[in-house]
Amino acid sequence: MKRWGLSLLALALAACTPPAAQKGDETADASTTGTTAPLQQDGCNAQFSRDWSAVGSQYYVIEAEAHGDTCATATATMRLKSRDGAVLFERSYQTAQVPLAFNPNSDQTGLREEVEGWASNTADTPTADWLPAWRGGAARPPGFTPASGMTRNRYEQFRGAQGPLFCFPDGGESNACVGMQGDTATLLGSLTPERAD
């Protein structure tokens, strides 16, 4: 009888005890631990998005993200979107190729901060007339490498229109500059102000 009573007591205690976390559970119960653990993701991932109110009442969305098996091997993507969500510009880089923005020794927290910083406009004045003039007869503007297919006339048209300009690091010392005209985004080239021509 004593054994029967102890068995019944053990069974009652087991029924009242919360179940142990199963292997593979990715969150902890907040009522038992006081905090909620974040979902674990494989690899190193970060993303950031912000609104950009450009000149002339033009509004865009800047999105930056990085994903990879490790932070050092992550691929970073810069995306400019219209207010309606249409992708106007998108370019991806290996983070190792953009040391101006990404530290090869970053961890998950560092990568989040770097992605947020990468989405900041590096143009001193966010209009295309801020870019250096491309003088007649010159191979290119001083301190600027035009994008493939960019002609002097087209480049100077962007400068003359004084439309929105978004620049972001795209290498070790250069910043890619994208000229905006309504819902059209055009990669103008890369600015390297430290380089003397």
C-alpha positions in Angstrom: 0.0 0.0 0.0 2.9 2.3 0.8 4.4 1.7 -2.6 1.0 2.3 -4.3 0.7 5.7 -2.4 4.2 6.8 -3.4 3.6 5.8 -7.0 0.4 7.8 -7.0 2.2 10.8 -5.5 5.1 10.6 -8.0 2.5 10.5 -10.9 0.7 13.5 -9.5 3.9 15.5 -9.2 4.9 14.6 -12.8 1.5 15.8 -14.1 1.9 19.2 -12.4 5.5 19.8 -13.5 5.9 21.8 -16.7 7.6 19.8 -19.5 11.3 20.2 -20.0 12.5 22.1 -23.1 12.8 19.7 -26.0 16.1 19.5 -27.9 15.8 21.9 -30.8 13.5 24.4 -29.0 14.8 27.8 -29.8 13.0 29.9 -27.3 12.8 29.7 -23.5 9.5 30.2 -21.7 9.5 33.8 -20.3 7.4 32.8 -17.3 10.1 30.4 -16.1 13.3 32.3 -17.0 12.2 35.9 -16.9 13.5 36.6 -20.4 12.9 35.4 -23.9 15.8 34.1 -25.8 16.0 35.3 -29.5 15.5 32.8 -32.2 18.8 31.5 -33.4 19.7 31.9 -37.0 22.4 30.2 -38.9 25.3 32.3 -40.0 25.7 36.1 -39.7 22.7 38.3 -40.7 21.9 42.0 -40.5 19.4 44.3 -42.1 18.4 48.0 -41.9 15.8 50.1 -43.6 15.1 53.9 -43.4 13.1 56.5 -45.3 15.0 59.1 -47.3 13.3 62.4 -47.9 15.3 63.8 -50.8 15.2 67.2 -52.4 12.1 68.3 -54.3 9.7 66.3 -52.2 11.0 63.0 -53.5 10.8 60.1 -51.0 12.7 56.9 -51.2 13.4 53.9 -49.0 17.0 52.8 -48.3 17.5 49.2 -47.5 20.8 47.6 -46.6 21.3 44.0 -45.6 24.1 41.4 -45.2 23.9 37.6 -45.0 26.5 34.9 -44.9 27.7 31.8 -43.2 30.1 34.0 -41.2 30.3 37.8 -40.9 33.6 37.8 -42.7 32.1 36.0 -45.8 28.8 37.8 -45.8 27.3 39.4 -49.0 26.0 42.9 -48.4 23.2 44.4 -50.6 22.2 48.0 -51.0 18.7 48.7 -52.3 16.9 51.9 -53.2 13.1 51.7 -53.5 10.3 54.0 -54.4 7.6 54.9 -51.9 5.5 52.3 -53.5 8.1 49.6 -52.9 9.5 49.3 -56.5 13.2 48.5 -56.5 15.0 51.3 -58.3 18.6 50.2 -57.6 20.2 47.1 -56.2 23.8 46.2 -55.9 25.6 43.4 -53.9 29.1 43.3 -52.6 31.2 40.9 -50.6 31.8 42.6 -47.3 35.5 41.8 -47.6 35.6 44.0 -50.7 34.1 47.1 -48.9 36.5 47.6 -45.9 35.5 51.3 -45.8 32.2 50.1 -44.4 32.8 46.5 -43.0 35.3 45.2 -40.6 36.4 41.7 -41.5 36.6 40.8 -37.8 33.0 41.9 -37.0 30.6 39.7 -35.1 26.8 39.7 -35.4 26.4 42.9 -33.3 29.2 44.7 -35.2 27.7 43.7 -38.6 24.3 45.2 -37.6 26.0 48.5 -36.7 28.0 48.5 -40.0 25.0 47.8 -42.1 23.2 50.7 -40.5 26.1 53.0 -41.1 26.4 51.7 -44.7 22.9 52.9 -45.3 23.8 56.5 -44.5 24.4 58.9 -47.4 28.1 59.8 -47.6 27.4 62.8 -50.0 28.3 66.0 -48.2 25.4 67.6 -50.1 22.8 65.1 -51.3 22.3 66.6 -54.8 24.2 65.6 -58.0 25.7 69.1 -58.4 27.9 68.3 -55.5 29.9 65.8 -57.7 33.0 67.2 -59.4 32.5 68.7 -62.8 33.6 66.6 -65.8 35.5 69.2 -67.9 35.5 69.0 -71.7 38.3 66.9 -73.0 39.0 65.2 -69.7 38.9 61.4 -69.5 36.8 61.7 -66.3 35.9 64.0 -63.5 38.7 64.5 -60.9 38.5 61.9 -58.1 35.6 60.1 -59.8 35.4 56.9 -61.8 32.3 56.9 -64.0 30.2 53.8 -64.2 30.4 51.6 -67.3 28.6 53.4 -70.1 28.4 56.7 -68.3 29.2 59.5 -70.8 30.3 63.1 -70.0 27.0 64.5 -71.3 24.8 62.2 -69.2 26.9 62.8 -66.1 26.7 66.6 -66.6 22.9 66.3 -67.2 22.6 64.8 -63.7 24.8 67.5 -62.2 22.8 70.2 -64.0 19.4 68.9 -62.9 20.6 69.0 -59.2 18.5 66.0 -58.4 18.9 63.7 -55.4 22.2 61.9 -54.9 22.8 58.9 -52.7 26.4 57.8 -52.1 27.6 54.8 -50.1 31.0 53.0 -49.6 31.7 50.5 -52.4 35.4 49.7 -51.8 38.4 50.5 -49.7 38.3 54.2 -50.3 35.5 54.9 -52.8 31.8 55.7 -52.6 29.3 54.6 -55.2 27.0 57.5 -56.2 23.5 57.0 -57.5 21.6 59.8 -59.2 17.8 59.9 -58.8 15.3 61.3 -61.3 11.8 60.6 -60.1 11.5 56.8 -60.0 14.7 56.2 -61.9 18.0 55.5 -60.2 21.3 55.6 -62.2 24.7 54.5 -60.9 26.9 57.4 -61.9 30.2 56.0 -60.7 32.5 56.0 -57.7 33.9 59.0 -55.9 37.3 58.8 -54.3 38.0 62.2 -52.9 41.4 61.3 -51.4 42.8 60.5 -54.9 44.6 63.4 -56.5 44.3 63.6 -60.3 
